[in-house]
Each structure stands twice: as C-alpha cells, then as structure tokens.
C-alpha cells in the first residue's frame, strides 16, 4: 500500500526544515554591539584669554595676562589625559604640541589678581605652560594676544581614558561580548544534536551575562 503523496511531502519538508534550522539559526541572531573602547577622542576649541587688572583697587592698570586654554567637556566615567595641538611660530614650520593633563586641570585658574573659572560642564587647561604676564610698561598685551592667536591652532585634540567603575564596566562588557561570540562559533560548529543543545545552552547563558554587562555599562559610563 502506497503512502499518500501529501504525507510523503510532509515528512520530506519536516526533515528538510530540521536540517536547515541547524545551519541558519546563528545567521538569524542579531548582530552584537562592537566592543566598548576604553578611550575617547574629542576635538575641542582653543580659547585665548586676555585679561588685565590693577594691582590695587582704583590704581593704574598694571597687570595683564594672555593665556591659551583648551576647553573640553566633562565626560562621565572618563578623564582627560592629554591635549594635542599645533603651534606655528613666525618663520618656522608648524610643530606638534602635546601636554599631559591631570585633574583638577586648571578649572579654577588664578594668576596674580586675575582669575577665570571653567564653564559649567566643561574643564579648562593651560596649553604650552604658564601665561605671559606683564607689569605696566613692560609689555604690550594687545600685541601678545594677536601673536598667540596667530601661533596656536584653533582646536585641540583631547584624549580621555576610562576610569573607576566605568573602566571596570567596560572590561566586564567586552569579556561578556567575547564569550557570546565564542558561543556562537560553537553553535555553528556543532555536528550532533547533543553538541547543538549544549552549545545553544551556553549561548543563552552568555547572552544573559552580556545583557547584564550592557546594563552595567550604560549605568556606569
């Protein structure tokens, strides 16, 4: 007695789907995020500050400063570690300048009677050392300001490094991300139902750990 054609087709399709599901399951898995970087790079403005004041209230103008600042944003979980810029003195080729940065930076800057605070949500750091300062009759503040504008590049590159709990969260996330990728490879390489089941269980566990690590990263960074 012949088996009905429809029943035979059903068995063939079921068998075919079973084989196909093993080979394409990993392809249907959403693509994971890229590993989280432990550094950030931001282009920030160079602000050339000119200020003057009298040494005594009501006295003659006798204090003047021209100061070159990098002004850069505060980033949660990261701290600025270096500032890279370009300076060009008259008659010379452009040269690269690089300053090491360390908190609290120059957020509350004072020089003699002159003072400047960093803008809200920002930090500031003096570039190229200390400011130029003159007493009355010993310098031309306007000329030095124009000189500083001509010498320093209008922008500076600030490099940040992850710190504290954010750095730990990034390390945990990247480790969990690697574990998921390794588990996915085991699923793809599985050749028997038992191997496939074990690999898929490992993948589910790795994905759960990655989800927790992602939440921790979003909270700490």
C-alpha positions in Angstrom: 0.0 0.0 0.0 1.4 3.3 -1.1 1.7 6.2 1.4 -0.3 9.3 0.2 1.8 11.8 -1.7 0.9 14.6 0.7 2.1 12.6 3.7 5.4 11.9 2.0 5.9 15.6 1.2 5.2 16.5 4.8 7.9 14.1 6.0 10.4 15.4 3.5 9.7 19.1 4.4 9.9 18.3 8.1 13.2 16.6 7.6 14.5 19.5 5.4 13.4 22.1 7.9 15.1 20.2 10.7 18.4 20.3 8.8 18.0 23.9 7.7 17.3 25.1 11.2 20.6 23.8 12.5 22.5 25.7 9.7 20.7 29.0 9.8 19.9 29.6 13.4 23.1 31.6 14.0 22.5 33.8 11.0 19.2 34.9 12.5 20.9 36.0 15.7 21.1 39.9 15.9 24.5 41.4 15.3 26.2 42.3 18.6 27.5 45.7 19.5 31.1 46.4 18.9 33.5 46.1 21.9 33.4 49.3 24.1 36.5 51.4 23.8 38.5 52.4 26.9 39.5 55.7 25.3 37.6 58.6 23.7 38.9 61.4 21.5 37.2 64.8 21.3 38.1 67.9 19.2 37.7 70.9 21.4 38.3 74.6 21.0 41.4 76.6 21.9 40.4 79.7 23.8 42.9 82.5 24.1 42.1 84.6 27.1 43.2 88.2 27.6 42.7 89.8 31.0 44.0 92.8 32.9 43.6 94.3 36.3 45.0 96.9 38.7 47.3 95.7 41.5 45.3 97.9 44.0 41.7 99.0 43.8 41.4 102.2 41.8 45.1 102.1 40.9 46.6 102.2 37.4 46.3 99.2 35.1 49.5 97.3 35.8 48.7 93.6 35.4 47.9 91.9 32.1 47.8 88.2 31.1 47.4 86.3 27.8 46.6 82.6 28.4 46.0 79.8 25.9 43.3 77.4 27.2 42.0 74.1 25.9 38.3 74.0 26.9 36.8 70.5 26.8 33.7 68.7 28.0 33.3 66.6 31.2 32.5 63.0 30.2 31.1 60.7 32.8 33.4 57.7 33.6 36.3 59.2 31.7 39.1 61.6 32.5 41.1 63.7 30.0 44.8 62.6 29.9 46.4 64.5 27.0 45.9 67.6 24.8 47.4 67.6 21.3 47.6 70.8 19.2 49.7 72.6 16.6 51.6 75.8 17.0 53.4 77.8 14.4 56.0 80.5 15.4 56.8 83.1 12.7 59.4 81.9 10.2 59.1 78.2 11.3 57.1 75.2 10.1 54.1 74.0 12.1 55.0 71.9 15.1 53.1 69.4 17.2 52.5 70.2 20.8 51.3 67.7 23.4 50.5 68.4 27.0 49.8 65.8 29.8 46.5 66.6 31.5 45.5 65.6 35.1 42.5 66.5 37.2 41.6 69.0 38.6 43.1 70.6 35.5 43.1 74.5 35.6 39.3 74.7 36.3 39.9 77.4 38.9 42.7 79.4 37.3 44.4 82.4 39.1 47.4 84.5 38.2 48.0 87.4 40.4 44.8 89.3 40.7 43.4 87.6 37.6 41.0 84.7 37.8 39.0 82.5 35.4 36.7 79.5 36.1 35.9 76.7 33.6 32.4 77.0 32.0 29.7 74.8 33.5 30.0 71.2 32.4 33.5 71.9 30.9 37.1 71.8 32.0 40.0 74.0 31.1 43.7 73.5 30.9 46.5 75.9 30.1 48.4 74.9 26.9 52.1 75.4 26.5 52.9 76.2 30.1 52.2 79.4 32.1 50.6 82.6 30.7 52.5 85.6 29.6 52.2 88.3 32.3 53.4 91.9 32.3 53.5 94.9 34.7 52.8 98.3 33.3 55.3 99.5 30.8 56.9 96.1 30.3 54.8 94.6 27.6 52.0 95.1 25.1 49.1 92.9 25.9 47.2 93.6 22.7 50.3 92.6 20.6 50.8 89.4 22.6 47.2 88.5 22.2 47.4 88.8 18.4 50.6 86.8 18.5 49.0 84.0 20.5 46.1 83.9 18.1 48.5 83.6 15.1 50.6 80.9 16.8 48.1 78.4 18.2 45.8 76.2 16.2 42.1 77.0 16.8 41.3 73.4 18.0 42.9 70.8 20.2 42.5 67.1 20.4 41.7 65.8 23.8 42.2 62.1 24.7 40.2 60.6 27.5 40.7 57.4 29.5 38.0 55.3 31.2 38.4 55.3 35.0 36.9 53.8 38.1 33.6 51.9 37.8 33.3 52.8 34.1 36.6 51.2 33.3 35.5 48.0 35.2 32.1 48.0 33.4 33.8 48.2 30.0 36.1 45.3 30.9 33.1 43.2 32.0 31.1 44.1 28.9 34.0 43.3 26.5 34.6 40.0 28.3 30.9 39.1 28.0 30.9 40.1 24.4 33.8 37.8 23.6 32.0 34.9 25.4 28.9 35.4 23.2 31.0 35.3 20.0 32.8 32.2 21.1 29.5 30.5 22.0 28.0 31.4 18.6 31.0 29.7 16.9 30.4 26.6 19.0 26.8 26.6 17.8 27.9 26.9 14.2 30.4 24.0 14.6 28.0 21.6 16.3 27.6 18.4 14.4 25.3 16.3 16.6 22.0 17.1 18.3 23.8 16.8 21.7 26.5 19.2 20.7 24.0 21.6 19.3 21.9 21.5 22.5 24.9 22.1 24.7 26.2 24.9 22.5 22.8 26.6 22.4 22.5 26.4 26.2 25.9 28.0 26.5 25.0 30.7 24.1 21.8 31.6 26.0 23.8 31.8 29.2 26.4 34.0 27.5 23.7 36.3 26.1 22.2 36.7 29.6 25.5 37.7 31.0 26.1 40.2 28.2 22.7 41.8 28.8 23.6 42.3 32.5 27.0 43.7 31.5 25.4 46.1 29.0 23.1 47.5 31.7 26.1 48.0 34.0 28.0 49.8 31.2 25.0 52.1 30.5 24.7 52.9 34.2 28.4 53.4 35.0 29.5 55.1 31.8 
